[in-house]
Amino acid sequence: FEERYRGSRADIMQRLRAYEPFVQPYTLNENQAPRALDIGCGRGEWLELLRSQGFEVQGIDLDAGMLAACHERNLPAIQGDGLAYVAAQAENSWSLLSAFHVVEHIPFEAVIQLAQDALRVLEPGGLILFETPNPDNLLVASRDFYLDPSHQKPIPANLLAFVLEYVCFERVKVVC
């Protein structure tokens, strides 16, 4: 399903490179590697990219098949509920928290809770990255979003940005 509807590993790696400018400032500290947690890590493309940038990475996903792809590449990923995992983390314990194509799979109240937990576990100046299908795109809103039966409902970028502002993230940027 992932290969057919989201894209090949190479396609995903290429798309994720768009986020490199956001993570590069974290690799400037030579004393300690920044720590990144990827919720819903899937096949591990983002973990692989971050590790190549000098991050200490950890992935978590519910899908054992996806985790097998991570383990084939020796990427650290565990099976479990990413939301519960974040909630159990210590304050200021991560430099970066990411969730690519996760928030559209969970109830809206859980999105708010994830944002609150992320704010707590990110170190000062830490970065959160959420990527979700863009319902402002007519094909996504009318057709593509519904190809995945586990999607609950689309979340417009402005609503997701508002959630992050509401829980007190200081700077929020929407990239479409």
C-alpha positions in Angstrom: 0.0 0.0 0.0 2.8 2.4 1.0 4.8 1.7 -2.2 1.7 2.0 -4.4 0.0 5.1 -3.0 2.6 7.1 -1.1 5.6 6.4 -3.2 8.8 4.4 -3.4 11.5 4.7 -0.8 13.5 6.8 -3.2 10.5 9.1 -3.9 9.9 9.6 -0.2 13.5 10.3 0.6 13.5 13.0 -2.2 10.3 14.6 -0.8 11.7 14.6 2.8 14.8 16.6 1.6 12.5 19.6 1.6 12.8 19.6 5.4 16.6 19.6 5.5 16.8 23.4 5.9 14.7 23.1 9.1 16.9 20.5 10.7 20.3 21.8 9.7 20.6 24.2 12.6 20.4 21.3 15.0 23.5 19.7 13.6 25.8 22.6 14.4 26.4 21.6 18.0 29.6 19.5 17.9 29.4 18.6 21.6 26.3 16.4 21.4 24.3 14.9 18.7 20.7 16.2 18.5 18.0 13.6 19.3 15.1 13.0 17.0 12.0 10.9 17.6 9.8 10.0 14.6 6.3 8.9 15.4 4.8 6.6 12.7 8.3 6.1 11.2 7.1 3.7 8.6 9.9 2.3 6.5 12.4 4.7 8.1 13.2 7.1 5.3 13.2 10.1 7.7 15.2 8.2 10.3 17.8 7.4 7.6 18.0 11.0 6.4 18.3 12.4 9.9 21.0 9.9 10.8 23.0 11.0 7.8 22.7 14.5 9.1 24.2 13.5 12.5 21.1 13.0 14.6 20.7 10.3 17.1 17.4 8.8 16.0 14.5 6.7 17.3 11.4 5.6 15.4 8.2 4.1 16.6 5.4 2.6 14.6 2.4 0.3 15.1 3.1 -1.7 11.9 5.5 -4.7 12.2 5.9 -4.8 8.5 7.1 -1.2 8.3 9.4 -1.8 11.3 11.0 -4.8 9.4 12.0 -2.4 6.7 13.7 -0.2 9.3 15.5 -3.1 10.9 16.8 -4.2 7.5 18.6 -0.9 7.4 19.7 -1.1 11.0 17.5 1.8 11.9 16.4 2.0 15.6 12.7 1.6 15.6 10.3 0.0 18.0 6.8 -1.2 17.8 4.2 0.7 19.8 1.8 3.6 20.2 3.8 6.7 19.4 1.4 9.0 21.3 1.8 7.0 24.5 5.5 6.9 24.0 5.7 10.7 23.7 3.6 11.1 26.7 6.0 9.0 28.7 9.1 10.9 27.7 11.0 13.2 30.1 10.8 17.0 29.8 13.3 18.5 27.3 14.5 15.1 26.2 14.3 15.5 22.4 15.6 18.1 19.9 13.2 17.1 17.2 9.8 15.4 17.1 8.2 14.4 13.8 5.0 12.8 12.7 4.6 12.4 8.9 1.1 11.3 7.9 0.0 10.5 11.4 -2.3 13.2 12.6 -5.0 12.4 10.1 -5.2 8.9 11.6 -6.0 9.9 15.1 -8.9 11.7 16.8 -8.6 15.5 16.9 -8.4 15.5 20.7 -5.3 13.2 20.4 -3.7 15.7 18.0 -4.1 18.4 20.7 -2.7 16.1 23.3 0.3 15.1 21.1 1.0 18.8 20.5 1.0 19.5 24.3 3.2 16.5 25.0 5.6 17.5 22.2 5.9 21.0 23.7 6.9 19.4 27.1 9.4 16.9 25.7 11.1 19.1 23.3 14.2 20.9 24.5 14.1 24.7 24.4 14.3 25.7 20.7 13.3 22.2 19.7 11.5 21.5 16.4 8.2 19.7 15.7 7.3 18.6 12.2 3.9 17.4 11.3 3.0 16.5 7.7 -0.5 15.6 6.6 -2.3 15.4 3.3 -3.3 18.9 2.2 -7.1 19.1 1.9 -6.7 22.5 0.1 -5.7 20.4 -2.9 -8.9 19.4 -4.6 -7.6 15.9 -5.6 -6.5 15.2 -2.1 -9.7 16.5 -0.6 -12.1 14.7 -3.0 -10.3 11.5 -3.8 -6.7 10.7 -2.6 -7.4 11.2 1.2 -10.0 8.4 1.1 -7.7 5.8 -0.5 -6.4 5.0 3.0 -9.3 3.6 5.0 -7.5 4.3 8.3 -7.7 8.1 7.7 -10.1 9.7 10.1 -10.5 13.1 8.6 -8.4 15.7 6.8 -6.8 18.4 9.0 -6.4 21.8 7.2 -2.9 23.4 7.6 -4.4 26.4 9.3 -6.1 24.3 11.9 -3.0 22.3 12.6 -1.0 25.5 12.9 -3.7 26.9 15.3 -3.3 23.8 17.5 0.4 24.4 17.8 0.0 28.1 18.6 -2.8 27.2 21.1 -0.5 24.9 23.1 2.1 27.7 23.1 4.7 26.8 20.4 6.4 30.2 19.8 7.0 29.9 16.1 4.8 28.0 13.7 5.4 27.8 9.9 3.1 26.2 7.4 4.7 24.8 4.2 2.5 23.7 1.4 
